[in-house]
């Protein structure tokens, strides 16, 4: 059931919960995560929240709300959420779809406005504000915007190792005007923007998986045939995702014109290669808008604070599409998953944290370990070294952190067993073929 079809009384219950969550984020900020050794880059993103007015409860435009920036943030939030149209409105989050760029790890992904911190930025929050202005033309320093607080910072690493790339810092902002400012998209950075209801993000029916080709990096080294052979063995990798259903979308006109496919300019060989490499979708069919990977990890922290508090329960363990590899992974990780889920269900659950993973990178939870080892993951399943102190109590007890304990080690073991199993199977098949041919020759 979507936000447009749910009864107004039921929909209104989300607003008080959002009010409490924003107050909690403001009053309990997450600690600063220092940069790992040999890594100086930091990046910031802005989680921008607005409330869309309900048709049956319009705002009073004769006396528009004036946010009192001289008051405390708590008072500003209390005043904003005391309005009837806000209490009955539909809270939404702003997402961007990144423009397609060569060399960009997150090209074409759904993300939050943001980017790398520049030397002229005063701090990480200033970087998020600047990037939001440059990418989508949204000014987060006006009186109509409340800076609420931050979400857990993460160390982003390369997916096939534990090499730190940057520290990712998410910040939460609330727009108080009933009319959202017109956005202006930067063509080289943003292909489109999307406002998505929190109701959709929280709905179990929106949960799906994203299939990621983990053999893409082989194309430049081993060529197309090596890539196809590897995929025939491993298949795709599946990651937890949310299918978005935006209430409002703004397309960048320049990127829209450039993205129109030309069948005449595409050769038959290119179309076959595209089909074999995983792009089987028809040229006139738009791909679904999926939220996954790093951005889903950030949103999981935020969504699990809201009722029905099932964001972690709806999260799926990464796995593979190859049936035998999937079976091996399920068998080897059964006890680990059962134990971890029991700890999440019956153990103490402080404010949530999560490990965001995708096909290119892994965002590591800031968890203090007793030793100083870096453990290498595969395909976004990276775990790594604790790079700095954390003021959060019992930092290792975050829900998704508990769920992932021991899972990565079992995945690596499953891959070794899988390779040995396929090698043995191939050897047995070759032996049977050789025996059959030898008998036919002797019979002749």
N, C-alpha and C positions, 0 to 999 in steps of 0.2 A: 504494500500500500504506500503510495507516494505522498508527499507533503500536500499536494493539491487535492487528494481524495480523502485524507484523514479528517475526522471531525475536528472542528475548531477547538473544542474543549480539550481534546487529547493533544493537539498540536501545541496548545498554550503551555502545557506542562514542561516543555523543553526550555522555555525562557528562564524560569527561576533556577533551573539546574545550571544553565549556562552562566547565569549571574553568580552563583556560588563558585563555579569553577574559575571564573575570571578573578574573583576576589581571592581565591586560594592561590592562584598563580602570582597575583600581585604581592600577597603577604608572605609567600614562601618561594623566594627566588632560588633557582638552581645555581650551583657554584661554577666559577670560571674553570674551564679545562685548559691548562697550559699546553703549549705546542710540544709535540714529541721531539726528541733529538733529531737533528738533521731535517727538520720540517718547519718552515717558517710561514707557510700559507694558512690563512684563516678565511672563512667564508660565512656569510650571514644570509638568512632568508626571513621573510616577513609573512607570518600567518595573519591575514587580514580577515576580520569577521565583520559582517554587517547583518542587520535585521530587515528582511523584506516585509513591508506592511501587508496585512491580510485584507482581503477585499471587504470583509464584514466589519473590520475595525481599522478604518483609515486614520492617519495622523491628523491632528488639528493644525491645518496649514495657516489658519488665521492667527495662531499663536505658536509659531515654531519653537522647538526646543533649542535653548541656548546653553551649550556646555560651559560650565563655570570652571575655567582652567585654573583659577586661583584656589579652588577647593582641593581637598585631598583626592587621590585617585579613588579611594573607597567611596567618598561622597559623590564623585562624578558617576561612578558605576551605579550607586543606589538611585540617584536622580534619573539616570537614563532608563533603568529597568523598571522604574515606578510608573512609567507611561503606559496607558492601556494598549496603545497600538504595538508597543514593544512586547508586552506580556502576551499578546495574541499573534505576534508576527512569527516569521520563519527565519531562524538564524542560518546564514550562509557563509561559505568560505571561498576566497578567491584563489583560483589556480591559473597557471599559464601553461601553454603547450610550447615547448621550446622550438625555435626554428631549427631546421635541418642544416647542420654545419659539419664540414669535414674535420675530423680530429676531435670533435666534442664527444666526451664519454657519454653524455646524457642527451645527445641529439634526438629531438622529437619526443622526449619524455614529458609527461605531465609533472609539473613542479610548482613550487611556491616562488613568488618574485624574490630575487636575490642574486648574489654573486660574490666574487672574491673581494676581500677588503683591500683598499688602496692605502698607500702611505699617508695620504691627506685625511683619511677618515680618523675622527677623534677616538672612536672605539668600535666594537663589533656592531652595536646597535646603530650607530651612524652609518655603517656600511649597508645595513639592511634598508634604512630609510633612503639612502642615496640610490641604491639599486632599484627600489620600487619606483622612484621618480623617473629614473632613466629608462627602465624597461616598459612600464605601463603608464607613465605620466601621473602616478598617484602620489599626492603630497601627504605624507604621514606626520607632518609637523603643524598642521592647522589646528584651530580650536575645535574642529569637528572630529578629531581623532584622539583617542585615549591610548597611550602606551600602557599596556597591562602588565607585562612581565615576560619571562623567558621560559623556554622548554629545555630539557636536558641537552647539553652540548655533546657532540660526538666526534670521535677521531675517525675520519674517512680514510680507508686504505685501499690499495689495489686488490682486486678480488682473488688473484692467483698467488698472493703472498701477503705479507704483513708490512709492506712498505707504506708508511703513512703519507697521505697526499695533502691533507688539510684538516683543520678543526672546523666543524660545521656548527653554527650558532643560530638557533631559531628564536624569533621574537614575536610576541602576540600583540596585535593592535585591534582596536574596536572603532568602527565608524559610527558616529552618533547621528548623522544627518539621515533623514528618511529618503532623501534623493542622493544616490551615489554619484560622485563626480564622474564626468565622462573620461574614459581612459584613452590614452594615446600610445599605441604599440610601437616599440622599436623594431623595425623590420628584420635587422640582423640578429636579434635576440629572441623575439617572441613571434610565434605564428598565430596564436589566438589566446584569448582569456576566457575563463569559464567561472561563473558563480554557481556553486553546488550547495544544495541544502544539507545541513547537518543530519536531517532525517534520512537522506539517501546514504550518507557516509556511515550511519549507524545501522542501516537495515541489513539483515542477514541475506536478503534476496539480491543485494548488490555485490555480494562476495563472489569472486571468481578466481581464476589463476592466469598468470601470464607465462607463455611458453617462450623460452629464451634459447637461442642457438648458441651453445657454448663452443662451437667449432669455428666461429667466424674468424678468430685470430689465426687459424690454420691456413686461410685462403692466401695470405701474403707470404707464407713460408712453404707450405706443402702443396699449394695449388688447390684447384677445385676438386679434383678427384680425391685427394687426401681428406678434404673437408667432408665430402659425401660419404667416404668410407667410415670416417669417425662418427658421423651422425647416424649411419646405419647401425652402429654398435651402441652408442649412448642414447640416441634419440635427442629430445629436447629436455631442458630443465624447467621445472614448474616452480613458480613463486607465487605466493599469496598476493591477491590484487583486489581492488574495488572497481567495478564498472560505474563510471560517473554518468549522471543524467542531469546536465546543467539546466538551470532555469533561465540563464542568460549567457549568450556567447557573442564574443566580438572577434571577428576574423581580421587579420592584417591583410589589407587589399593587395599589397605587393607580393607577399608570400603566397596568397591565394592564387594569383595569376601564374606564379612560377611553378606551383604544385600541380597544375592541370596537366595530366599525362597526354602525351602525343603518341598514338599508336603507330602513326606513319613513320615517326623518327626512331622507333624501337625495332631493332632487327629481330628476326626469328630466333637467332642464337641467344640474344640477350633475354628474350622472353622465356626461353627454355631454362636458361641459367637462373633467372629470377624465380621460376617455379620450383626448380630443384633445390634452391637455396632457402626455400621456406616462404617465399612471398607468393602463395597460391591465390591470394585474394584478387578478385576481379578489379580491373583498373578503375571502374566506375563505382566501386563499393568502398565506402569510407570505413576505416578501421575503428573499432570501439575505443572510447576514451577510457584508458585504464590508469588507475593510480596504484603504483607499486614501488618496490625498492626503497630508496632513501627517503622519498617524500612520504610514503606510506608509514615508514618507521617513525617519522616526526609526528604524523597525524595520529598514530596509535597511542602515543603518549597523551595526546589531547582527548581523543575519543573515549579512551577507557575511563576517564574521569566523569563522563556523562552517562546517564541511565540509558540502557539497562546494564551498563558496565560489562559488556561482552566482547569488547574489541580484541582482547587477548584470546578468549575462547574461540573466536571466529578465525584466528590466525592459523594458517596451515603450515606444516613443516615442509621445507623445500624437498623436492624429490625429482625423479627422472621419468620420462615417458616410456623408455624401453621396458617391456614387461618383466624380463628376468632381472634386470638391474633394480627395478622398482621393488620386486619381491625380495631381493637380497637386502636392500636398504630397510624395508619394513621389518624383516625378520631380525636383523641385527640391532635395530633401534627400538624394538618393541619394549623391552624392559626399561630402557632409558626414557622413552616417552611416557610410559606408565608411571614411573617413579617421579618424573618431573611434573607431570600433570597433577599427581596427588599432592605434591608440595605446593603447587600453585593454588589448588582448590582448598586445601585445609591449612596451609601455612599462612603466616602473616604477609599481607600485601600492602607495602607502603606505596607511595606515589609511583605510578608506573613508569617504566623505561622500556626500551626495546632495541633490538639490533636490526637495523635496516640492511637489506641485502638485495643485490640485483646481479645482472650478468657481468658487470664491469667492476663494481666496487663493493666494499662492505663498510658499514658504519658501526664502529665498535662501541659497546657500552663501556662506560668508565667504571671498571670493576677492579678492585685491588686484589692482586694475587700474591701468594706467598713467595713465589719464585720470580725470576726475571727472564723467563723464556718467552720467545715469540713462537707461537704455533701457526703453521701455514695452513690455510684453508684452500678450498677449490671453488671456483665459480661463484664467488660472493659469500662463501661459507667461511669467512675468515674470523679467527679469534686472535687476540694479540696482547701485547704488554700493557700493563697499567702505566700510564704516562704522567699521572699527577695526583695530588691529594683530592679527596672528595669529602665535602662536609655533610653529605647525606648519610643518615644512619643506615647501617647494614646495606651498603650499596650493592652487594652481591645478591640481594634477595628480591630484586625487581622481577616482575612476572615473566616477561619473555626471556630475561637472562636465565631464570631458573629452567624454563622450557628447553633452552639450548645447551644446558650443561651436559657434556659428554656426547652430544649429537654429532659434532664435527669429526671427532675421532672415529666414530662408527661409520660415517660416510666415507672416509678415506679407506678404512678396512674393507667396506663394501666394494669400492672400486677395484682394489687389488684382487678380491675374490672374483669379481665379475670378469676381469681381464683373464685370470687363470681359467675360469669356467668357459669363456668363449674360446680360448686357445685350445683347451682340452676338447671342446665340442668340434672345433675345426679340425683338429688332428684326428679325431674319431671318424669324422666324415671323410677326410682324405684317405684314411686307412681302408674304410669300407669301399670307396671308389676304386682304390688300387687293387684290393682283393677281388672285386667284381671283374675288373678288366683282365687281371691275371688269370682268373678262371675261364673267362671267355677265350683267351688266347690258348690256354692248354686244351680246352674242349675243341678248338678249331684244328 
